[in-house]
Amino acid sequence: MNDPVVIEPLSSLWLTGIAVSIIISVMIVQVGVRIPPDKRRILMLSIGVFILGIETWQQFYFSHLGVWTVEKSLPIHLCGISAIIAGIMMIKANQNGFEFLALIGSPGALHAILTPQLNHGYDILLVYKYYISHTAIILIPLFLAIVQGYRVRKSAWLKVMIMVQVLIIFIGTANYLFHSNYMYLAARPLVDNPMIVGEWPWYIIGFEFLGLIHILIFYFGYRKMRPLPF
């Protein structure tokens, strides 16, 4: 079961995963807006611990299934890193973490949900985990913006772009050392995604260009947010 599996777009699983993700996200934001600050803090802590717990659980579950490898199982894909940051942000939020999730974590997770690839093969628990983690990456910055009033700063897009370049260097080095393909820097993913143009290394240039476009789109979207009237 260690071979990658793609969840086909418009399949029943694909549609169900997206629909449930949206419904739960809306419910969490609605609850967060309506409860008092002390109970909101408990909600945030609970969500943060749950996210970090499920990221930790996945490592043990890979080992239990006998599919854990240093080449494929470390949480150093963009979405793996973003999921860990999302959990931390609900426990102890900070501006840099919020902006990273809002501007690059969210578009990355959105593409992952629209074109899902399970790198360790199909397993129903891993499917649940996939949708929980990627939904959390999108949900948490929205929660911080809508419920907690966080806003992206004017220089945020540039800072996040620099963070991504640092990540590329770090993860590219890890790929070289481990003969791995984290962040798909060594080989293109299997999914049919319009962001993936050409073969290696040319599609990485497309990643960089389209990544900047996504950062700017989400930057202007978050900059347009206004405080709630209550």
N, C-alpha and C positions, 0 to 999 in steps of 0.2 A: 504493500500500500504506500510505498515511499515515492512513487512516481507522481509528479504534479497533476492535478485535476482542475479543469476549468469548469465553472458553473455557467452554463449557457445563458446568455441574455434572453429575457422573456420566457424562460422556463418557469414552471410553477415554483420551484425553490427560489429562483432569482426574484420573482415577484413577491413571494411571501416574505423573504428576508428584508426587502426594501420597505414593504408596507408595515411590517412589525417594527422595524427600526424607526420609522417616522412616527408611528403612534406612540411608542414608548418615550421617544425624545420629547414630543409635544407634552405628554403627560408630566414628565419630570420638570420641564420648564414651568408649566402651569402651576404645579404644586409649589415649586421654589418661589414663584412670585407671590403666592397667596399665604404662605406660612410666616410666622414671626421669625426674627433673626436667630433666636436661640435654637429653634427647631430646624431652621434652614442650615445652621452650622452642623447639626447632627446629620441631616440629609447629605450634605457635602462630604463629611467625613466618611459616611457609610458608602457612598458611591466611590470615593477615592480608594478606600481600603478594598472594596470589591474589585475595582479595575486592577490594582496592583496584585491582588490575590489571584485573579484569573490569569494574569500574565505569568506569575510564578507557577501556578498549577500547570500551565501548558508545558513548561520545561519538564516537570516530573511526568506528565502524561506522555510526552514524546519518549521519555526513557522507558516508561511502562510498556509502550507499544513496540519498543525496540527500534525506533526510527530516529532517535536523537543522534545528530552528528554536528561536529563543529562547523561543517561546510554549509549546513542548511538551517540549523535550529537556534542560533543565537538571535536575540531580539534586536538586531541592528539593521534591519530594513528601515526605511523612513517611517513606515507605519508602526513598526515595533517600538522604535524610539519615541514616536509621538504618543503611543498608548501609555507608555510609562510616564511621560511628562503629563499626560491628561490626568492620570491617577494622582500624581504629586500635586497638581494644580488644585484639585478638590480638597486636598489636605492643607496645603499652604500655597496659596496662589501668589504669583508675582508677575510683573508686567512683561518681562522677557518671555517667560513660558507661555503666557496668554497670547502674545503676538506670534510666537512660533507656531502654535496650534492654529490660530486664526488664519494665518497667511500661507503656510505651506503644509501643515499637518492636515488641515481640512480639505484642500483640493486633492492631496494625495489619497486620503481616505475615501473621498467621493469617487475618484476613479477606481479605487480598489473595490468599492461596493458595486459600481456599475459594471466592472469587468473582473469578477472574482477569480482568483487562482489559488488553490489550496496546494501549497508546495510539498506537503507531506502526504498527499493522497486524501481520498474521501473517508471521513469518519464523522458521524453525526455530531459528536461532542465538539470536534474541531470546527464544524460548520457553525454551530452556535457561538463558539468562541470568536470565530472570524467576524461575525456580524456584530457581536457585543463590542469588541475592541474597536472596530472601524467606525461604528456608530458613536462610540464614546469620544473618539478623536474630533468628530464634527460637533457633537453635542456640548462638550465641556466649554469651548470658547464661546459658543452661543449662550450657554448658561451664565458664564462670567460676564458677558456683555449685557444680556437682557435682565438678569436677576441681580447681579452684583455691580453693574454700572461700569465695567471696564471698557476702555476705548483705546484704539490703536493710536500711537503717536505719529507725527508727521514723518519721522525718519524710519519708521518701523519697516517699510518695505525693503530699504537698503540694508538694514541690520539683519533682517531675516535672510536676504539673499547671500550676505557674507557668511552667516551661520551655515547655510546649505553648502557653500564651497568648502568650509572647514570639514563638514560631515563627509563630503565627497572624498576629500583627501584621506581622512581617517578610515572610512569604510573601503575605499580603493586599496589602501595599504593592507587592511584586514583580508580583502579578497586575494591579494597577492600572496599573503602568508598562508592562508588557509585553503587556497585554490577553490574559493567560493564565489557566489554571485549575489551578494547582498546589494540591495538597491538596484539590482539588475545592471550593474556597471561592467560586468564581464561578458554577459550574453543577454540578448533581449528576452523578455518574458513571452510566454506562449499565447497570452490573450490577444484578441483582436482589438487594439486600442488606437484611436487616431493620433495619439501622442507619440506612438512608436513609428518612426519613419526611417526606413533603410536598415542596413545591417550594422554590426559593430565596426568601428566606434562611432559611426555617423549619427545613429539614433540618439547618442548621448548629447550631441550638440543640440538636437531637437528637444531633448529633455530640458536642457539649460534654457533655451529660448522660450519654450512653452511654459516652463516652470516660472520664469519671470513674468510672463503674461498672466498666469494664474495668480501669482502673488499680488500683482497690481489690481486684478479684478476683485479679489477678496479684500485687498487694502481699501479700495474705494467703497466697497460694500459695507465694510465695518466702519469706515469713516462717516458714512451716511446715517449710522444709527444714532438715535436721539434718546435721551432718558425717558423712561416710562412716566406717564402722568400720575402715578400713584406709588 
